[in-house]
């Protein structure tokens, strides 16, 4: 009786091992979205758009290979060296993506990528303080000084030329009854524009007593008519 139980146990273990081997070696297909990472952009150009932010790939792999596949670590690099201003097209090459052994890419979408590039430009623009809130009762905002008064911006030429100033981070003066001095950063308004160099300014805001209201002019008394 015990020998029969032993044979049954061995048979069960063998069946489980065979199932595990067959399950791990059978192939399945999965789809993944891989982020597009452009690189080697020429220094005189700025990317202002691209046809898609991700490439969808279908991967055929064993279950064991899929367990070793870390999708979060995958990306599709695109070499833009030598690109010129305008629209540049790059074919999606499967060899650029490294997969673990036992996995292969069977399809990808799209087959090519387009990048829109524009000439880069720089210029110095005025800095304006973004002030929010009202001082305490009886006080008003006086003179505002910013140091440095101008910052250099860089980015896509069309956007740089449209900007005449950059705003600071919002400075709240609500309830203030004394002058303020804040170190803040500036924020360009364009999508493809950034501060070129040090991005910190000192803003000094004078909080002054509100001026006394001028007295209302008194109405002139009407002249009395003389007696006849």
Residue frames as a rotation matrix with the C-alpha (Angstrom) as fourth column:
UNK 1
0.566 0.824 0.000 0.00
0.824 -0.566 0.000 0.00
0.000 0.000 -1.000 0.00
UNK 2
0.519 -0.433 -0.737 2.77
0.123 -0.815 0.566 2.44
-0.846 -0.384 -0.370 0.94
UNK 3
-0.573 -0.751 0.328 4.66
0.410 0.083 0.908 1.62
-0.709 0.655 0.260 -2.26
UNK 4
-0.092 0.634 0.767 1.56
0.985 -0.052 0.162 2.50
0.143 0.771 -0.620 -4.31
UNK 5
0.825 0.381 -0.417 1.27
0.479 -0.863 0.159 5.84
-0.300 -0.331 -0.895 -2.52
UNK 6
0.025 -0.906 -0.422 4.93
0.123 -0.416 0.901 6.54
-0.992 -0.074 0.102 -3.22
UNK 7
-0.626 -0.232 0.745 4.50
0.718 0.201 0.666 5.82
-0.304 0.952 0.041 -6.94
UNK 8
0.372 0.852 0.369 1.42
0.912 -0.409 0.024 8.05
0.172 0.328 -0.929 -7.07
UNK 9
0.690 -0.170 -0.703 3.31
0.259 -0.849 0.460 10.89
-0.676 -0.500 -0.542 -5.37
UNK 10
-0.430 -0.903 0.014 6.22
0.255 -0.107 0.961 10.57
-0.866 0.417 0.276 -7.80
UNK 11
-0.394 0.354 0.848 3.80
0.919 0.134 0.372 10.59
0.018 0.926 -0.378 -10.73
UNK 12
0.698 0.698 -0.157 2.07
0.710 -0.704 0.030 13.70
-0.090 -0.133 -0.987 -9.40
UNK 13
0.321 -0.674 -0.665 5.37
0.084 -0.679 0.729 15.54
-0.943 -0.290 -0.162 -8.99
UNK 14
-0.651 -0.579 0.490 6.44
0.488 0.175 0.855 14.56
-0.581 0.796 0.168 -12.49
UNK 15
0.036 0.761 0.648 3.14
0.989 -0.118 0.084 15.79
0.140 0.638 -0.757 -13.94
UNK 16
0.806 0.245 -0.539 3.49
0.404 -0.893 0.199 19.11
-0.432 -0.378 -0.819 -12.16
UNK 17
-0.129 -0.939 -0.318 7.05
0.101 -0.332 0.938 19.52
-0.987 0.088 0.138 -13.45
UNK 18
-0.614 -0.054 0.787 5.97
0.759 0.234 0.608 18.74
-0.217 0.971 -0.102 -17.01
UNK 19
0.479 0.851 0.215 3.09
0.875 -0.484 -0.034 21.21
0.075 0.204 -0.976 -16.73
UNK 20
0.608 -0.301 -0.734 5.42
0.191 -0.843 0.504 23.89
-0.770 -0.446 -0.455 -15.41
UNK 21
-0.502 -0.859 0.106 7.94
0.272 -0.040 0.961 23.34
-0.821 0.511 0.254 -18.22
UNK 22
-0.409 0.408 0.816 5.29
0.910 0.113 0.400 23.37
0.071 0.906 -0.418 -20.94
UNK 23
0.666 0.719 -0.201 3.64
0.738 -0.674 0.032 26.45
-0.112 -0.170 -0.979 -19.42
UNK 24
0.383 -0.589 -0.712 6.89
0.091 -0.743 0.664 28.39
-0.919 -0.319 -0.231 -19.23
UNK 25
-0.676 -0.712 0.192 7.97
0.220 0.053 0.974 27.51
-0.704 0.700 0.121 -22.78
UNK 26
0.033 0.741 0.670 4.65
0.986 0.084 -0.141 28.21
-0.161 0.666 -0.728 -24.51
UNK 27
-0.886 -0.427 0.182 4.58
0.461 -0.853 0.243 31.51
0.051 0.299 0.953 -26.39
UNK 28
0.254 0.932 -0.260 2.10
0.881 -0.334 -0.336 34.32
-0.400 -0.144 -0.905 -25.87
UNK 29
-0.402 -0.324 0.857 1.73
0.697 -0.714 0.057 37.77
0.594 0.620 0.513 -27.43
UNK 30
0.230 0.420 -0.878 1.41
0.851 -0.525 -0.028 41.04
-0.473 -0.741 -0.477 -25.55
UNK 31
0.309 -0.075 0.948 1.18
0.644 -0.717 -0.266 44.67
0.700 0.693 -0.173 -26.64
UNK 32
0.119 -0.351 -0.929 3.15
0.877 -0.401 0.264 47.49
-0.465 -0.846 0.260 -25.01
UNK 33
0.889 0.075 0.452 3.44
0.278 -0.872 -0.402 51.27
0.364 0.483 -0.796 -25.49
UNK 34
0.144 -0.939 -0.312 7.11
0.975 0.080 0.208 52.28
-0.170 -0.334 0.927 -25.46
UNK 35
0.735 0.161 -0.659 7.93
0.195 -0.981 -0.022 56.00
-0.649 -0.113 -0.752 -24.92
UNK 36
0.601 -0.518 0.609 9.82
0.664 -0.101 -0.741 57.76
0.445 0.850 0.283 -27.72
UNK 37
0.623 -0.494 -0.606 13.04
0.345 -0.522 0.780 59.44
-0.702 -0.695 -0.155 -26.52
UNK 38
0.857 -0.340 0.388 14.64
0.294 -0.296 -0.909 61.76
0.424 0.893 -0.154 -29.11
UNK 39
0.575 -0.737 -0.354 18.34
0.367 -0.153 0.917 62.47
-0.731 -0.658 0.183 -28.71
UNK 40
-0.419 -0.875 0.242 21.32
0.711 -0.151 0.687 64.17
-0.564 0.460 0.685 -30.35
UNK 41
0.708 0.672 0.217 19.19
0.685 -0.579 -0.441 67.18
-0.171 0.461 -0.871 -31.32
UNK 42
-0.125 -0.777 0.617 21.45
0.789 -0.455 -0.413 69.73
0.602 0.435 0.670 -33.10
UNK 43
-0.496 -0.176 -0.850 22.32
0.808 -0.451 -0.379 72.62
-0.316 -0.875 0.366 -30.75
UNK 44
-0.964 0.104 -0.246 20.78
-0.169 -0.950 0.261 75.24
-0.207 0.293 0.933 -33.05
UNK 45
-0.492 0.832 -0.257 17.39
-0.224 0.165 0.961 73.47
0.841 0.530 0.105 -33.24
UNK 46
-0.746 0.397 0.535 14.43
-0.561 0.061 -0.826 72.91
-0.360 -0.916 0.177 -30.91
UNK 47
-0.836 0.548 -0.039 11.81
0.465 0.744 0.480 70.13
0.292 0.383 -0.877 -31.16
UNK 48
-0.790 0.604 0.105 8.40
-0.607 -0.748 -0.268 71.81
-0.084 -0.275 0.958 -31.34
UNK 49
0.324 0.930 0.173 6.31
-0.877 0.364 -0.313 68.71
-0.354 -0.050 0.934 -32.07
UNK 50
-0.856 -0.513 -0.067 6.32
-0.498 0.781 0.378 65.01
-0.142 0.356 -0.924 -32.93
UNK 51
-0.402 0.744 -0.534 3.82
-0.561 0.260 0.786 62.66
0.723 0.616 0.313 -34.52
UNK 52
0.685 0.608 -0.401 3.51
-0.023 0.569 0.822 60.47
0.729 -0.554 0.404 -31.41
UNK 53
0.255 -0.564 0.785 4.99
-0.942 -0.330 0.069 60.13
0.220 -0.757 -0.615 -27.94
UNK 54
-0.083 -0.231 0.969 5.01
-0.576 0.805 0.143 56.32
-0.813 -0.547 -0.200 -27.94
UNK 55
-0.425 -0.071 -0.902 5.53
-0.810 0.476 0.344 53.33
0.405 0.877 -0.260 -30.22
UNK 56
0.437 0.624 0.648 3.20
-0.797 0.602 -0.043 50.36
-0.417 -0.498 0.761 -29.78
UNK 57
-0.509 -0.630 -0.586 4.94
-0.793 0.608 0.036 47.01
0.334 0.484 -0.809 -30.09
UNK 58
0.771 0.628 0.105 3.59
-0.630 0.726 0.275 43.46
0.096 -0.278 0.956 -30.00
UNK 59
-0.335 -0.925 0.179 5.95
-0.938 0.311 -0.150 41.03
0.084 -0.218 -0.972 -28.34
UNK 60
0.730 0.412 -0.545 5.88
-0.358 0.910 0.209 37.23
0.582 0.043 0.812 -28.69
UNK 61
-0.375 -0.869 0.322 7.59
-0.742 0.074 -0.666 35.59
0.555 -0.489 -0.673 -25.74
UNK 62
-0.269 0.221 -0.937 7.50
0.466 0.882 0.073 32.72
0.843 -0.417 -0.340 -23.30
UNK 63
0.797 0.602 0.037 5.94
0.225 -0.353 0.908 33.35
0.560 -0.716 -0.416 -19.92
UNK 64
0.442 -0.719 -0.537 9.38
0.838 0.116 0.534 33.14
-0.322 -0.685 0.653 -18.38
UNK 65
-0.535 -0.656 0.532 10.70
0.813 -0.572 0.112 35.81
0.231 0.492 0.839 -20.77
UNK 66
0.137 0.674 0.726 7.71
0.279 -0.729 0.625 38.05
0.951 0.117 -0.287 -20.06
UNK 67
0.858 0.145 -0.493 8.42
0.505 -0.062 0.861 37.84
0.094 -0.988 -0.126 -16.34
UNK 68
-0.044 -0.958 -0.284 11.95
0.882 -0.171 0.438 39.08
-0.468 -0.231 0.853 -17.05
UNK 69
-0.339 -0.031 0.940 10.67
0.743 -0.622 0.247 41.89
0.577 0.782 0.234 -19.26
UNK 70
-0.260 0.198 -0.945 10.58
0.731 -0.600 -0.327 45.21
-0.631 -0.775 0.012 -17.38
UNK 71
0.234 0.457 0.858 8.38
0.932 -0.356 -0.065 47.44
0.275 0.815 -0.509 -19.54
UNK 72
0.919 0.144 -0.366 9.09
0.291 -0.876 0.385 50.47
-0.265 -0.460 -0.847 -17.34
UNK 73
0.123 -0.967 -0.224 12.75
0.075 -0.216 0.973 50.29
-0.990 -0.136 0.046 -18.38
UNK 74
-0.170 -0.152 0.974 12.00
0.922 0.325 0.212 50.16
-0.349 0.933 0.085 -22.12
UNK 75
0.329 0.276 -0.903 12.22
-0.113 -0.938 -0.328 53.20
-0.937 0.210 -0.277 -24.40
UNK 76
0.537 -0.146 0.831 12.67
0.821 0.319 -0.474 53.82
-0.196 0.937 0.291 -28.08
UNK 77
-0.001 -0.614 -0.789 15.65
0.236 -0.767 0.596 56.13
-0.972 -0.186 0.146 -28.72
UNK 78
0.771 0.226 0.596 15.65
0.631 -0.142 -0.763 58.27
-0.088 0.964 -0.252 -31.87
UNK 79
-0.227 -0.935 -0.274 18.89
0.715 -0.351 0.604 59.78
-0.661 -0.059 0.748 -33.17
UNK 80
0.812 0.577 0.090 18.24
0.507 -0.619 -0.600 63.24
-0.290 0.532 -0.795 -34.62
UNK 81
-0.070 -0.914 -0.400 21.86
0.181 -0.406 0.896 64.06
-0.981 -0.009 0.194 -35.39
UNK 82
-0.886 -0.372 0.276 22.09
0.339 -0.117 0.933 65.89
-0.315 0.921 0.230 -38.70
UNK 83
0.042 0.975 0.218 18.43
0.977 0.005 -0.211 66.95
-0.207 0.222 -0.953 -38.70
UNK 84
-0.889 -0.256 0.380 17.47
0.369 -0.892 0.262 70.31
0.272 0.373 0.887 -40.22
UNK 85
-0.720 0.658 -0.220 14.76
-0.302 -0.583 -0.754 72.86
-0.624 -0.476 0.619 -39.48
UNK 86
-0.295 0.705 -0.645 11.38
-0.883 0.056 0.466 71.65
0.365 0.707 0.606 -40.67
UNK 87
0.675 0.600 0.429 9.91
-0.702 0.702 0.121 68.14
-0.229 -0.383 0.895 -40.57
UNK 88
-0.453 -0.849 -0.272 12.26
-0.870 0.488 -0.073 65.18
0.195 0.204 -0.959 -40.13
UNK 89
0.696 0.707 -0.123 11.13
-0.683 0.706 0.189 61.56
0.220 -0.047 0.974 -40.54
UNK 90
-0.529 -0.819 0.221 12.73
-0.849 0.507 -0.149 58.53
0.010 -0.267 -0.964 -38.89
UNK 91
0.117 0.517 -0.848 11.81
-0.429 0.796 0.426 54.88
0.896 0.315 0.315 -39.52
UNK 92
0.485 0.107 0.868 11.03
-0.861 0.232 0.453 52.79
-0.153 -0.967 0.204 -36.42
UNK 93
-0.066 -0.637 -0.768 13.78
-0.584 0.649 -0.487 50.17
0.809 0.417 -0.415 -36.26
UNK 94
0.852 0.501 -0.152 13.06
-0.206 0.588 0.782 47.13
0.481 -0.635 0.605 -34.11
UNK 95
0.261 -0.839 -0.477 16.76
0.658 0.516 -0.548 46.52
0.706 -0.170 0.687 -33.47
UNK 96
-0.353 -0.415 0.838 16.88
-0.210 -0.838 -0.503 49.71
0.912 -0.353 0.208 -31.41
UNK 97
0.370 0.551 0.748 14.86
-0.884 -0.039 0.466 48.02
0.286 -0.834 0.472 -28.63
UNK 98
-0.649 -0.693 -0.312 16.59
-0.500 0.699 -0.512 45.43
0.573 -0.176 -0.800 -26.48
UNK 99
0.493 0.848 0.194 14.45
-0.782 0.334 0.526 42.54
0.381 -0.411 0.828 -25.21
UNK 100
-0.049 -0.507 0.861 15.35
-0.792 0.545 0.276 39.58
-0.609 -0.668 -0.428 -22.97
UNK 101
-0.881 -0.330 -0.339 16.17
-0.467 0.719 0.514 36.19
0.074 0.611 -0.788 -24.46
UNK 102
-0.758 0.639 0.131 13.05
0.607 0.765 -0.217 34.33
-0.239 -0.085 -0.967 -25.51
UNK 103
0.262 0.838 -0.478 11.17
0.434 -0.545 -0.718 37.49
-0.862 -0.020 -0.506 -26.55
UNK 104
-0.781 -0.480 0.400 10.87
0.572 -0.291 0.767 39.03
-0.252 0.827 0.502 -29.99
UNK 105
-0.362 0.631 -0.686 8.94
-0.327 -0.775 -0.541 41.92
-0.873 0.028 0.487 -31.53
UNK 106
-0.426 0.285 0.859 6.46
0.733 0.666 0.142 40.76
-0.531 0.690 -0.492 -34.17
UNK 107
0.134 0.452 0.882 4.98
0.841 -0.522 0.140 44.15
0.524 0.723 -0.450 -35.11
UNK 108
-0.583 -0.268 -0.767 5.19
0.655 -0.714 -0.249 47.85
-0.481 -0.648 0.591 -34.36
UNK 109
0.176 0.676 0.716 2.99
0.853 -0.468 0.232 50.88
0.492 0.570 -0.659 -34.94
UNK 110
0.868 0.288 -0.404 3.61
-0.348 -0.227 -0.910 53.39
-0.354 0.930 -0.097 -36.38
UNK 111
0.695 -0.626 0.353 6.25
0.717 0.636 -0.285 52.37
-0.046 0.452 0.891 -38.90
UNK 112
-0.314 -0.804 0.505 7.86
0.739 -0.540 -0.402 55.83
0.596 0.247 0.764 -38.88
UNK 113
0.249 0.296 -0.922 8.02
0.856 -0.512 0.067 58.96
-0.452 -0.806 -0.381 -36.73
UNK 114
0.175 -0.168 0.970 7.95
0.634 -0.734 -0.242 62.64
0.753 0.658 -0.022 -37.66
UNK 115
0.014 -0.257 -0.966 9.60
0.898 -0.423 0.125 65.44
-0.441 -0.869 0.225 -35.71
UNK 116
0.693 0.217 0.687 9.02
0.509 -0.823 -0.253 69.16
0.511 0.525 -0.681 -36.22
UNK 117
0.024 -0.795 -0.606 12.12
0.949 -0.174 0.265 71.24
-0.316 -0.581 0.750 -35.54
UNK 118
0.879 0.264 0.397 12.61
0.367 -0.906 -0.210 75.00
0.304 0.330 -0.894 -35.41
UNK 119
-0.050 -0.933 0.356 15.62
0.336 -0.351 -0.874 77.28
0.940 0.076 0.332 -35.23
UNK 120
0.282 0.041 -0.959 16.72
0.959 -0.007 0.282 78.16
0.005 -0.999 -0.041 -31.71
UNK 121
0.039 -0.238 0.970 16.93
0.245 -0.939 -0.240 81.80
0.969 0.247 0.021 -30.65
UNK 122
-0.104 -0.093 -0.990 17.80
0.995 -0.014 -0.103 83.75
-0.005 -0.996 0.094 -27.49
UNK 123
-0.154 0.012 0.988 17.07
0.202 -0.978 0.043 87.26
0.967 0.207 0.148 -26.21
UNK 124
-0.885 -0.122 -0.449 16.91
0.464 -0.173 -0.869 89.27
0.028 -0.977 0.210 -22.98
UNK 125
-0.130 0.917 0.376 13.42
0.336 -0.316 0.887 90.25
0.933 0.242 -0.267 -21.80
UNK 126
-0.415 0.092 0.905 11.91
-0.680 -0.692 -0.241 92.24
0.604 -0.716 0.350 -18.94
UNK 127
-0.714 0.218 -0.666 10.89
0.531 0.788 -0.312 90.50
0.456 -0.576 -0.678 -15.71
UNK 128
-0.303 0.697 0.650 7.50
-0.556 -0.683 0.473 91.42
0.774 -0.218 0.595 -14.25
UNK 129
-0.979 -0.052 0.199 6.41
-0.201 0.446 -0.872 90.50
-0.043 -0.893 -0.447 -10.72
UNK 130
-0.295 0.914 -0.279 3.16
0.072 0.312 0.947 88.55
0.953 0.259 -0.158 -10.41
UNK 131
-0.975 -0.053 0.218 1.60
-0.194 -0.284 -0.939 90.05
0.112 -0.957 0.266 -7.26
UNK 132
-0.255 0.920 -0.299 -1.61
0.257 0.363 0.896 88.67
0.932 0.152 -0.329 -5.78
UNK 133
0.004 0.389 -0.921 -3.79
0.980 0.182 0.081 89.68
0.199 -0.903 -0.380 -2.83
UNK 134
0.460 0.231 0.857 -4.51
0.093 -0.973 0.213 92.90
0.883 -0.018 -0.469 -0.97
UNK 135
-0.680 -0.733 -0.009 -2.38
0.134 -0.112 -0.985 94.33
0.721 -0.671 0.175 1.86
UNK 136
-0.494 0.473 -0.729 -3.83
0.861 0.150 -0.486 94.87
-0.120 -0.868 -0.482 5.33
UNK 137
0.558 0.790 0.254 -6.47
0.797 -0.596 0.101 97.50
0.231 0.146 -0.962 5.77
UNK 138
0.891 -0.181 -0.417 -4.96
0.007 -0.911 0.411 100.96
-0.455 -0.369 -0.810 5.53
UNK 139
-0.156 -0.987 -0.042 -2.02
-0.188 -0.012 0.982 99.84
-0.970 0.161 -0.183 3.37
UNK 140
0.902 0.353 -0.250 -1.35
-0.292 0.070 -0.954 99.73
-0.320 0.933 0.166 -0.37
UNK 141
0.414 -0.771 0.484 1.31
0.815 0.551 0.181 98.31
-0.406 0.319 0.856 -2.69
UNK 142
0.612 -0.292 -0.735 3.92
-0.282 -0.949 0.142 100.94
-0.739 0.120 -0.663 -3.53
UNK 143
0.269 -0.602 -0.752 7.03
-0.962 -0.134 -0.237 100.70
0.042 0.788 -0.615 -5.69
UNK 144
0.851 -0.063 0.521 8.13
0.008 0.994 0.107 97.25
-0.525 -0.087 0.847 -6.94
UNK 145
0.274 -0.827 -0.491 11.76
-0.958 -0.281 -0.062 96.62
-0.087 0.487 -0.869 -7.88
UNK 146
0.966 0.020 0.256 13.24
0.012 0.992 -0.123 93.47
-0.257 0.122 0.959 -9.43
UNK 147
0.245 -0.948 -0.202 16.91
-0.956 -0.270 0.111 92.48
-0.159 0.166 -0.973 -9.56
UNK 148
-0.877 -0.471 -0.100 18.00
0.207 -0.555 0.806 91.56
-0.435 0.686 0.584 -12.15
UNK 149
-0.194 0.841 -0.505 15.39
-0.480 -0.531 -0.698 93.45
-0.855 0.107 0.507 -14.12
UNK 150
0.434 0.275 -0.858 15.94
-0.898 0.206 -0.388 91.33
0.071 0.939 0.336 -17.27
UNK 151
0.054 -0.386 0.921 16.58
-0.275 0.881 0.385 87.64
-0.960 -0.274 -0.059 -17.92
UNK 152
-0.540 -0.293 -0.789 17.74
-0.835 0.069 0.546 85.82
-0.106 0.954 -0.282 -21.03
UNK 153
0.358 0.699 0.620 15.33
-0.425 0.713 -0.558 83.32
-0.832 -0.063 0.552 -22.58
UNK 154
-0.739 -0.538 -0.405 16.00
-0.626 0.328 0.707 80.65
-0.248 0.776 -0.580 -25.22
UNK 155
-0.200 0.671 0.714 13.84
0.102 0.739 -0.666 78.37
-0.975 -0.060 -0.216 -27.31
UNK 156
-0.062 0.283 0.957 11.95
0.961 0.275 -0.019 78.10
-0.269 0.919 -0.289 -30.59
UNK 157
-0.878 -0.462 0.123 12.58
0.478 -0.833 0.279 81.29
-0.026 0.304 0.952 -32.56
UNK 158
-0.382 0.795 0.471 8.92
0.242 -0.405 0.882 82.08
0.892 0.451 -0.038 -33.28
UNK 159
0.561 0.612 -0.556 7.99
0.673 0.053 0.738 81.88
0.482 -0.789 -0.382 -29.59
UNK 160
-0.188 -0.722 -0.666 11.06
0.930 -0.349 0.116 83.77
-0.316 -0.598 0.737 -28.35
UNK 161
-0.880 -0.184 0.439 10.32
0.378 -0.830 0.410 86.69
0.289 0.526 0.800 -30.68
UNK 162
0.009 0.971 0.238 6.71
0.309 -0.229 0.923 86.89
0.951 0.065 -0.302 -29.41
UNK 163
0.495 0.176 -0.851 7.73
0.853 0.088 0.515 87.25
0.166 -0.980 -0.107 -25.76
UNK 164
0.205 -0.409 0.889 8.53
0.031 -0.905 -0.423 90.69
0.978 0.114 -0.173 -24.39
UNK 165
-0.171 -0.238 0.956 8.53
-0.921 -0.307 -0.241 89.74
0.351 -0.922 -0.167 -20.71
UNK 166
-0.353 0.095 -0.931 8.48
0.234 0.972 0.011 86.84
0.906 -0.214 -0.365 -18.27
UNK 167
0.490 0.624 0.609 6.44
-0.512 -0.359 0.780 86.58
0.705 -0.694 0.143 -15.07
UNK 168
-0.694 -0.643 0.323 7.77
-0.625 0.317 -0.713 85.63
0.356 -0.697 -0.622 -11.67
UNK 169
-0.585 0.506 -0.633 6.17
0.639 0.769 0.025 83.06
0.499 -0.390 -0.774 -9.46
UNK 170
0.317 0.815 0.485 3.12
0.222 -0.561 0.797 84.48
0.922 -0.145 -0.358 -7.72
UNK 171
-0.828 -0.538 -0.160 3.94
0.333 -0.240 -0.912 86.60
0.452 -0.808 0.377 -4.65
UNK 172
0.179 0.961 -0.210 1.10
0.728 0.014 0.685 86.84
0.662 -0.276 -0.697 -2.13
UNK 173
-0.810 -0.431 0.398 0.81
0.108 -0.776 -0.621 90.19
0.577 -0.460 0.675 -0.31
UNK 174
0.203 0.979 -0.015 -2.53
0.156 -0.017 0.988 89.45
0.967 -0.203 -0.156 1.34
UNK 175
0.871 0.295 -0.392 -2.66
0.419 -0.034 0.907 91.05
0.254 -0.955 -0.154 4.80
UNK 176
-0.089 -0.992 -0.084 0.86
0.939 -0.055 -0.341 92.55
0.333 -0.110 0.936 4.54
UNK 177
0.935 0.343 -0.089 1.54
0.351 -0.867 0.354 95.69
0.044 -0.363 -0.931 6.60
UNK 178
0.371 -0.884 -0.284 5.29
-0.290 -0.401 0.869 95.94
-0.882 -0.240 -0.405 5.92
UNK 179
0.350 -0.304 -0.886 7.51
-0.936 -0.131 -0.325 95.85
-0.017 0.943 -0.331 2.84
UNK 180
0.793 0.001 0.609 8.46
-0.061 0.995 0.077 92.43
-0.606 -0.099 0.789 1.44
UNK 181
-0.011 -0.783 -0.622 11.55
-0.991 -0.072 0.108 90.96
-0.130 0.618 -0.776 -0.19
UNK 182
0.637 0.315 0.703 11.30
-0.242 0.948 -0.206 87.60
-0.732 -0.039 0.681 -1.96
UNK 183
-0.580 -0.742 -0.337 13.64
-0.676 0.207 0.707 85.45
-0.455 0.638 -0.621 -4.03
UNK 184
0.383 0.807 0.450 11.57
-0.210 0.551 -0.808 83.77
-0.900 0.215 0.380 -6.75
UNK 185
-0.621 -0.516 0.590 11.93
0.408 0.430 0.806 82.08
-0.669 0.741 -0.056 -10.11
UNK 186
-0.332 0.483 -0.810 10.62
-0.749 -0.657 -0.085 83.34
-0.573 0.579 0.580 -13.44
UNK 187
-0.203 0.379 0.903 8.35
0.370 0.883 -0.288 81.39
-0.907 0.276 -0.319 -15.77
UNK 188
-0.913 -0.084 -0.399 8.36
-0.325 -0.440 0.837 81.91
-0.246 0.894 0.375 -19.57
UNK 189
-0.066 0.997 0.038 4.97
-0.639 -0.013 -0.769 81.78
-0.766 -0.075 0.638 -21.18
UNK 190
0.086 0.091 -0.992 5.87
-0.972 0.228 -0.064 79.73
0.220 0.969 0.108 -24.27
UNK 191
0.932 0.307 0.192 5.62
-0.335 0.932 0.137 75.96
-0.136 -0.192 0.972 -24.67
UNK 192
0.679 -0.724 0.124 9.12
0.714 0.610 -0.343 75.62
0.173 0.321 0.931 -26.11
UNK 193
0.278 -0.559 0.781 10.90
-0.176 -0.829 -0.531 78.42
0.944 0.010 -0.329 -24.26
UNK 194
0.626 -0.145 -0.766 13.05
0.747 0.395 0.535 78.30
0.225 -0.907 0.355 -21.14
UNK 195
0.921 -0.388 -0.032 15.25
-0.336 -0.834 0.437 80.57
-0.196 -0.392 -0.899 -19.04
UNK 196
0.644 -0.759 -0.094 18.79
0.344 0.398 -0.851 80.50
0.683 0.516 0.517 -20.40
UNK 197
-0.446 -0.857 0.260 21.06
0.020 -0.299 -0.954 80.60
0.895 -0.420 0.150 -17.35
UNK 198
-0.947 0.022 -0.321 20.41
0.322 0.061 -0.945 81.53
-0.002 -0.998 -0.065 -13.72
UNK 199
-0.279 0.932 0.232 16.70
0.203 -0.179 0.963 81.65
0.939 0.316 -0.139 -12.96
UNK 200
0.084 0.354 -0.931 16.26
0.996 -0.009 0.086 83.58
0.022 -0.935 -0.353 -9.73
UNK 201
-0.285 -0.116 0.952 15.37
0.247 -0.968 -0.044 87.20
0.926 0.223 0.304 -9.11
UNK 202
-0.688 0.064 -0.723 14.93
0.709 -0.154 -0.688 89.30
-0.155 -0.986 0.060 -5.98
UNK 203
-0.133 0.747 0.651 11.62
0.479 -0.527 0.702 91.15
0.867 0.406 -0.288 -5.79
UNK 204
-0.852 -0.100 -0.514 11.21
0.502 -0.433 -0.749 94.04
-0.148 -0.896 0.419 -3.34
UNK 205
-0.141 0.906 0.398 7.64
0.612 -0.236 0.755 95.22
0.778 0.350 -0.521 -2.77
UNK 206
-0.964 -0.156 0.213 6.98
-0.034 -0.725 -0.687 98.41
0.262 -0.670 0.694 -0.82
UNK 207
-0.064 0.952 -0.300 3.89
0.841 0.214 0.498 98.23
0.538 -0.220 -0.814 1.40
UNK 208
-0.908 -0.317 0.273 2.92
0.203 -0.905 -0.375 101.77
0.366 -0.285 0.886 2.35
UNK 209
-0.532 0.757 -0.378 0.17
0.412 -0.158 -0.897 103.43
-0.739 -0.634 -0.228 4.38
UNK 210
-0.058 0.604 0.795 -2.75
0.990 -0.065 0.122 104.32
0.125 0.795 -0.594 2.19
UNK 211
-0.887 -0.269 0.376 -2.89
0.268 -0.962 -0.055 108.07
0.377 0.053 0.925 1.43
UNK 212
-0.599 0.690 -0.407 -5.44
0.327 -0.252 -0.911 110.07
-0.731 -0.678 -0.075 3.35
UNK 213
-0.077 0.634 0.769 -8.53
0.996 0.021 0.082 110.72
0.036 0.773 -0.634 1.24
UNK 214
-0.920 -0.222 0.322 -8.83
0.257 -0.964 0.072 114.31
0.295 0.149 0.944 0.08
UNK 215
-0.573 0.750 -0.331 -11.66
0.277 -0.203 -0.939 116.22
-0.772 -0.629 -0.091 1.75
UNK 216
-0.115 0.635 0.764 -14.71
0.993 0.093 0.072 116.66
-0.026 0.767 -0.641 -0.40
UNK 217
-0.892 -0.210 0.400 -15.08
0.273 -0.956 0.108 120.23
0.360 0.205 0.910 -1.72
UNK 218
-0.495 0.737 -0.461 -17.71
0.527 -0.168 -0.833 122.24
-0.691 -0.655 -0.305 0.15
UNK 219
-0.044 0.591 0.805 -20.59
0.972 -0.162 0.172 123.62
0.233 0.790 -0.567 -1.85
UNK 220
-0.923 -0.300 0.243 -20.60
0.274 -0.952 -0.134 127.41
0.271 -0.057 0.961 -2.27
UNK 221
-0.376 0.823 -0.425 -23.39
0.637 -0.103 -0.764 129.13
-0.673 -0.558 -0.486 -0.38
UNK 222
-0.024 0.429 0.903 -25.85
0.934 -0.312 0.173 130.95
0.356 0.848 -0.393 -2.64
UNK 223
-0.933 -0.343 0.111 -25.67
0.300 -0.910 -0.288 134.72
0.199 -0.235 0.951 -2.53
UNK 224
-0.219 0.877 -0.428 -28.52
0.812 -0.079 -0.578 136.45
-0.540 -0.475 -0.695 -0.75
UNK 225
-0.164 0.233 0.959 -30.42
0.779 -0.565 0.270 138.89
0.605 0.791 -0.089 -2.87
UNK 226
-0.964 -0.242 -0.108 -30.44
0.260 -0.793 -0.550 142.49
0.048 -0.558 0.828 -1.64
UNK 227
-0.202 0.932 -0.300 -33.59
0.682 -0.086 -0.726 144.15
-0.703 -0.352 -0.618 -0.39
UNK 228
-0.055 0.249 0.967 -35.47
0.915 -0.376 0.148 146.24
0.400 0.893 -0.207 -2.99
